[in-house]
Amino acid sequence: RMDALRELGTVVWLRGDLAELLARARRSGARPMLSGRTPEDLTALYRAREPFYAQAHLTVDTAGLGVDQVVARVVGTLRDPHAARH
């Protein structure tokens, strides 16, 4: 699947603190995969998917950042020709 995504364009992994990511997802209310799962289940799922996520062209650390800051960081990373690319 990641190969297909990478062929379509630049893939960016918004990596962050897992507890923060789960809290954001729960607040959105539009995450059916969270329903009925324990924090331990979600942690295991995230850890299992990390190698897949790590195949993204770019990784942006979002820990402690607000939405506007994340957007600015993503845009800056996309514009920077020396950004860490995978």
ZIQUIZI-V636314 format. One record per residue. SS is DSSP state (a for helix, b for strand, c for the rest). PHI is phi as a letter, one per 30 degrees, with the letter a starting at -180 (NA if undefined). Layout:
ss->SS phi->PHI
ss->SS phi->PHI
This chain:
ss->c phi->NA
ss->a phi->d
ss->a phi->e
ss->a phi->d
ss->a phi->d
ss->a phi->d
ss->a phi->d
ss->a phi->d
ss->c phi->l
ss->c phi->d
ss->c phi->c
ss->b phi->c
ss->b phi->c
ss->b phi->c
ss->b phi->d
ss->c phi->a
ss->c phi->d
ss->a phi->e
ss->a phi->d
ss->a phi->d
ss->a phi->d
ss->a phi->d
ss->a phi->d
ss->a phi->d
ss->a phi->d
ss->a phi->d
ss->a phi->d
ss->a phi->d
ss->c phi->i
ss->c phi->c
ss->c phi->b
ss->a phi->e
ss->a phi->d
ss->a phi->d
ss->c phi->d
ss->c phi->i
ss->c phi->c
ss->c phi->d
ss->a phi->e
ss->a phi->d
ss->a phi->d
ss->a phi->d
ss->a phi->d
ss->a phi->d
ss->a phi->d
ss->a phi->d
ss->a phi->d
ss->a phi->d
ss->a phi->d
ss->a phi->e
ss->a phi->d
ss->a phi->d
ss->a phi->e
ss->c phi->d
ss->c phi->d
ss->c phi->e
ss->c phi->d
ss->b phi->b
ss->b phi->b
ss->b phi->c
ss->b phi->d
ss->c phi->c
ss->c phi->e
ss->c phi->i
ss->c phi->c
ss->c phi->d
ss->a phi->e
ss->a phi->d
ss->a phi->d
ss->a phi->d
ss->a phi->e
ss->a phi->d
ss->a phi->d
ss->a phi->d
ss->a phi->d
ss->a phi->d
ss->a phi->d
ss->a phi->d
ss->a phi->d
ss->c phi->d
ss->c phi->d
ss->c phi->c
ss->c phi->d
ss->c phi->d
ss->b phi->c
ss->c phi->c
